[in-house]
Amino acid sequence: MITLIHGTDQVLVLNKLLEIKQSNPDAEISEFEGSEIDLKLEFRTSNLFSDKRLIIINNPDMKLNLLQLQEQNGVDVVLLFSKPLPLASEILKVVKEKKGVVFEFKERQDISIFPFLDALIEKKKKAFLDLDKLLNIFGSQYILTMIFYSLRKLILPSKSSSPFAKQKIEQQKKLRSLDDLERLYKETLDLDFKIKKGAVENKIGLTLLVQKFLS
């Protein structure tokens, strides 16, 4: 089964990915960026720890050849795009031909989480003000997912990003060392674990995390 997720609302895009992961608790998950994957080879690779396998490709190369794939029991592929695909997209066409599932999420115009993410990376105090509003709308799990997304873009930039996105990433990388980004990623991962275990209250945990970004 091939699942394609695309659109401008990254909260909903990443939430759908999280939903797919949670619905496959026993699957061995492999995650790749852009064109760094030989999909045909991955399909031939046997599972060592599970009878099920979930292959996730973030922002795949638009030249990715899906026609070479043969249906294989226990192997599912998720193609995740951080932008909407045009209707004439070859990848979109092939996924539909292979009877795959397509999800498109359009960003709501009334509010966006991206100014908050920018404020975190750029150490702007307005991140505290944005946090209260976003918690009421999206909840803590959405916010954490998007913080992971923002940090990952800076730690492992996708080669298939738009020129505008690449320029913005380069500007923000000048504000943070790689060690700092990796530290914040670990802090976010730790908070995610504590919230899920009930060891810390959502708002308190996220407020402390924002403080660590701004310090």
VOPAGU-2260 file (C-alpha; in pm, 1 decimal, decimal comma):
REM VOPAGU-2260
SITE   aa  ch    i         X         Y         Z
SITE  MET   A    0       0,0       0,0       0,0
SITE  ILE   A    1     125,1     347,1     -90,2
SITE  THR   A    2       0,8     650,0     103,8
SITE  LEU   A    3      74,0    1002,7     -18,9
SITE  ILE   A    4      33,1    1296,7     218,9
SITE  HIS   A    5      75,9    1653,1      93,4
SITE  GLY   A    6     -41,4    2009,0     149,0
SITE  THR   A    7      38,3    2340,3     312,0
SITE  ASP   A    8     -98,2    2264,1     659,8
SITE  GLN   A    9     203,9    2094,0     814,2
SITE  VAL   A   10      23,5    2039,9    1143,6
SITE  LEU   A   11    -234,6    1817,8     975,5
SITE  VAL   A   12      21,0    1659,2     740,8
SITE  LEU   A   13     247,2    1554,1    1028,7
SITE  ASN   A   14     -48,5    1456,1    1244,2
SITE  LYS   A   15    -164,4    1216,8     971,8
SITE  LEU   A   16     186,2    1068,2     962,5
SITE  LEU   A   17     177,4    1027,9    1341,4
SITE  GLU   A   18    -162,5     859,6    1311,4
SITE  ILE   A   19     -23,2     612,2    1055,4
SITE  LYS   A   20     275,0     532,8    1278,3
SITE  GLN   A   21      50,7     476,8    1579,3
SITE  SER   A   22    -175,9     247,5    1376,6
SITE  ASN   A   23     126,9      29,3    1294,7
SITE  PRO   A   24     278,2     -33,0    1641,1
SITE  ASP   A   25     439,6    -362,3    1538,5
SITE  ALA   A   26     593,0    -238,5    1213,7
SITE  GLU   A   27     964,4    -184,1    1159,9
SITE  ILE   A   28     981,9     184,2    1055,4
SITE  SER   A   29    1245,7     321,0     815,8
SITE  GLU   A   30    1248,7     696,1     747,0
SITE  PHE   A   31    1439,3     868,9     466,9
SITE  GLU   A   32    1492,0    1220,5     332,8
SITE  GLY   A   33    1447,9    1322,1     -30,2
SITE  SER   A   34    1641,9    1117,7    -283,4
SITE  GLU   A   35    1863,5     928,7     -38,4
SITE  ILE   A   36    1670,9     603,2     -88,0
SITE  ASP   A   37    1685,1     319,5    -339,1
SITE  LEU   A   38    1320,0     222,2    -305,6
SITE  LYS   A   39    1353,9     -97,5    -507,5
SITE  LEU   A   40    1640,6    -212,2    -284,3
SITE  GLU   A   41    1447,2    -124,8      30,9
SITE  PHE   A   42    1156,5    -338,2     -86,6
SITE  ARG   A   43    1391,3    -634,1    -128,2
SITE  THR   A   44    1543,4    -587,8     217,5
SITE  SER   A   45    1400,9    -840,1     460,9
SITE  ASN   A   46    1256,1    -742,3     796,9
SITE  LEU   A   47    1476,2    -851,7    1085,4
SITE  PHE   A   48    1247,5    -770,4    1375,6
SITE  SER   A   49     893,2    -760,9    1237,5
SITE  ASP   A   50     667,1    -910,7     971,6
SITE  LYS   A   51     550,1    -558,9     886,0
SITE  ARG   A   52     752,2    -269,0     749,3
SITE  LEU   A   53     668,5      99,2     708,7
SITE  ILE   A   54     891,3     303,4     475,1
SITE  ILE   A   55     851,2     681,7     512,3
SITE  ILE   A   56    1005,6     919,7     257,7
SITE  ASN   A   57    1007,3    1290,7     341,2
SITE  ASN   A   58     988,1    1518,5      35,3
SITE  PRO   A   59    1075,1    1248,7    -220,2
SITE  ASP   A   60    1257,1    1332,9    -540,2
SITE  MET   A   61     990,1    1410,3    -800,2
SITE  LYS   A   62    1167,3    1164,5   -1031,6
SITE  LEU   A   63    1115,5     876,9    -787,1
SITE  ASN   A   64    1010,2     575,7    -993,5
SITE  LEU   A   65     711,6     415,8    -823,9
SITE  LEU   A   66     625,8     202,8   -1126,5
SITE  GLN   A   67     917,5     -29,1   -1048,0
SITE  LEU   A   68     754,8    -140,9    -724,2
SITE  GLN   A   69     573,5    -469,3    -695,2
SITE  GLU   A   70     311,7    -526,3    -427,7
SITE  GLN   A   71     469,7    -696,2    -127,8
SITE  ASN   A   72     284,6    -824,2     176,0
SITE  GLY   A   73     371,8    -644,7     496,8
SITE  VAL   A   74     542,7    -345,5     331,7
SITE  ASP   A   75     375,0      -3,8     322,2
SITE  VAL   A   76     519,0     319,9     182,5
SITE  VAL   A   77     432,8     673,8     296,4
SITE  LEU   A   78     531,5     966,5      72,7
SITE  LEU   A   79     528,4    1291,4     271,8
SITE  PHE   A   80     541,3    1629,7      95,9
SITE  SER   A   81     563,6    1965,3     275,7
SITE  LYS   A   82     388,5    2136,7     -14,6
SITE  PRO   A   83      82,0    2068,6    -229,8
SITE  LEU   A   84     141,9    1866,5    -545,2
SITE  PRO   A   85      -5,1    1986,1    -875,7
SITE  LEU   A   86    -283,6    1771,8   -1018,7
SITE  ALA   A   87     -59,0    1685,3   -1314,0
SITE  SER   A   88     216,1    1550,7   -1085,7
SITE  GLU   A   89     349,7    1217,6   -1211,8
SITE  ILE   A   90     389,9    1083,8    -856,9
SITE  LEU   A   91      27,4    1169,3    -775,7
SITE  LYS   A   92     -84,5     999,7   -1095,6
SITE  VAL   A   93     111,2     678,9   -1027,0
SITE  VAL   A   94      -9,6     655,3    -665,6
SITE  LYS   A   95    -369,3     671,6    -787,5
SITE  GLU   A   96    -298,3     412,7   -1059,4
SITE  LYS   A   97    -160,5     179,7    -792,9
SITE  LYS   A   98    -479,5     235,3    -591,3
SITE  GLY   A   99    -289,1     415,2    -317,4
SITE  VAL   A  100    -440,2     657,1     -66,3
SITE  VAL   A  101    -393,9    1034,2    -104,7
SITE  PHE   A  102    -442,1    1292,9     171,0
SITE  GLU   A  103    -421,7    1666,9     102,1
SITE  PHE   A  104    -432,0    1920,0     385,0
SITE  LYS   A  105    -474,8    2288,7     311,4
SITE  GLU   A  106    -360,3    2539,5     569,9
SITE  ARG   A  107    -631,5    2733,8     744,0
SITE  GLN   A  108    -601,1    3103,9     675,3
SITE  ASP   A  109    -702,9    3220,7    1021,7
SITE  ILE   A  110    -391,3    3105,0    1206,3
SITE  SER   A  111     -51,8    2954,7    1133,5
SITE  ILE   A  112     199,3    2790,7    1364,9
SITE  PHE   A  113     499,7    2892,8    1154,3
SITE  PRO   A  114     552,6    3241,1    1308,4
SITE  PHE   A  115     578,5    3065,6    1646,4
SITE  LEU   A  116     837,6    2820,5    1510,9
SITE  ASP   A  117    1036,7    3107,1    1359,8
SITE  ALA   A  118    1023,4    3294,0    1691,4
SITE  LEU   A  119    1163,9    2988,7    1871,2
SITE  ILE   A  120    1457,1    2947,6    1634,7
SITE  GLU   A  121    1523,2    3322,9    1623,5
SITE  LYS   A  122    1500,1    3361,0    2005,1
SITE  LYS   A  123    1210,0    3607,6    1998,7
SITE  LYS   A  124    1010,2    3652,4    2320,1
SITE  LYS   A  125     682,4    3665,6    2126,7
SITE  ALA   A  126     703,1    3284,7    2127,0
SITE  PHE   A  127     565,0    3293,2    2483,6
SITE  LEU   A  128     261,2    3494,0    2370,7
SITE  ASP   A  129     200,6    3266,7    2072,1
SITE  LEU   A  130     221,5    2952,2    2285,5
SITE  ASP   A  131     -97,9    3018,1    2484,8
SITE  LYS   A  132    -302,6    3078,2    2171,2
SITE  LEU   A  133    -162,5    2775,7    1988,3
SITE  LEU   A  134    -215,9    2541,9    2284,5
SITE  ASN   A  135    -586,4    2622,9    2286,2
SITE  ILE   A  136    -617,0    2562,1    1912,0
SITE  PHE   A  137    -379,8    2275,7    1834,3
SITE  GLY   A  138    -289,5    2109,5    2164,1
SITE  SER   A  139      54,6    2010,6    2291,4
SITE  GLN   A  140     112,6    1710,6    2063,9
SITE  TYR   A  141      65,8    1915,5    1746,2
SITE  ILE   A  142     302,4    2182,1    1875,1
SITE  LEU   A  143     570,5    1929,3    1969,5
SITE  THR   A  144     536,8    1758,5    1631,8
SITE  MET   A  145     591,0    2090,8    1456,1
SITE  ILE   A  146     889,4    2178,6    1676,3
SITE  PHE   A  147    1044,2    1844,3    1578,2
SITE  TYR   A  148     972,7    1929,3    1214,5
SITE  SER   A  149    1131,4    2273,8    1245,5
SITE  LEU   A  150    1447,8    2143,1    1413,4
SITE  ARG   A  151    1482,1    1853,8    1173,3
SITE  LYS   A  152    1469,6    2091,3     874,7
SITE  LEU   A  153    1770,5    2274,8    1017,1
SITE  ILE   A  154    1965,8    1965,3    1123,0
SITE  LEU   A  155    1897,5    1766,6     803,4
SITE  PRO   A  156    1783,4    2009,5     530,8
SITE  SER   A  157    1596,8    1850,9     241,4
SITE  LYS   A  158    1760,6    1891,0     -99,4
SITE  SER   A  159    1417,1    1918,7    -259,7
SITE  SER   A  160    1309,1    2228,1     -62,1
SITE  SER   A  161    1203,6    2536,1    -256,9
SITE  PRO   A  162    1461,9    2815,6    -310,8
SITE  PHE   A  163    1270,8    3033,8     -62,6
SITE  ALA   A  164    1274,2    2758,1     201,9
SITE  LYS   A  165    1645,0    2689,8     145,0
SITE  GLN   A  166    1727,4    3059,2     186,5
SITE  LYS   A  167    1528,4    3079,8     509,3
SITE  ILE   A  168    1692,0    2764,1     645,8
SITE  GLU   A  169    2039,3    2903,7     573,9
SITE  GLN   A  170    1951,4    3229,6     750,5
SITE  GLN   A  171    1821,6    3048,6    1058,7
SITE  LYS   A  172    2117,9    2808,8    1071,2
SITE  LYS   A  173    2343,0    3110,9    1123,8
SITE  LEU   A  174    2160,3    3174,3    1452,1
SITE  ARG   A  175    2214,0    2825,3    1594,9
SITE  SER   A  176    2509,9    2589,3    1609,0
SITE  LEU   A  177    2454,4    2223,6    1519,3
SITE  ASP   A  178    2526,5    2128,4    1881,7
SITE  ASP   A  179    2258,6    2373,1    1997,2
SITE  LEU   A  180    2001,8    2234,0    1751,1
SITE  GLU   A  181    2076,4    1875,6    1855,0
SITE  ARG   A  182    2050,5    1972,8    2223,8
SITE  LEU   A  183    1710,6    2132,3    2165,7
SITE  TYR   A  184    1595,3    1828,5    1968,2
SITE  LYS   A  185    1685,5    1604,9    2264,3
SITE  GLU   A  186    1511,5    1845,3    2505,3
SITE  THR   A  187    1196,7    1832,1    2289,6
SITE  LEU   A  188    1214,7    1452,7    2268,1
SITE  ASP   A  189    1249,5    1431,2    2646,2
SITE  LEU   A  190     948,8    1659,8    2700,5
SITE  ASP   A  191     738,9    1459,2    2454,1
SITE  PHE   A  192     816,6    1143,2    2653,2
SITE  LYS   A  193     736,0    1308,5    2988,6
SITE  ILE   A  194     403,5    1451,5    2866,2
SITE  LYS   A  195     295,4    1114,9    2725,2
SITE  LYS   A  196     385,6     947,7    3056,2
SITE  GLY   A  197     197,8    1213,3    3254,6
SITE  ALA   A  198     515,7    1323,0    3433,9
SITE  VAL   A  199     467,7    1690,0    3342,9
SITE  GLU   A  200     166,6    1909,5    3264,5
SITE  ASN   A  201     142,9    2016,9    2898,8
SITE  LYS   A  202     151,9    2394,3    2940,0
SITE  ILE   A  203     422,3    2393,3    3207,4
SITE  GLY   A  204     641,7    2160,8    3002,5
SITE  LEU   A  205     605,7    2361,8    2681,5
SITE  THR   A  206     663,2    2691,6    2863,5
SITE  LEU   A  207     988,8    2556,1    3006,3
SITE  LEU   A  208    1086,9    2427,9    2662,0
SITE  VAL   A  209    1027,4    2771,3    2507,0
SITE  GLN   A  210    1248,1    2918,1    2780,3
SITE  LYS   A  211    1527,2    2679,2    2679,8
SITE  PHE   A  212    1495,1    2789,4    2316,6
SITE  LEU   A  213    1519,0    3156,1    2413,8
SITE  SER   A  214    1801,0    3127,3    2667,9
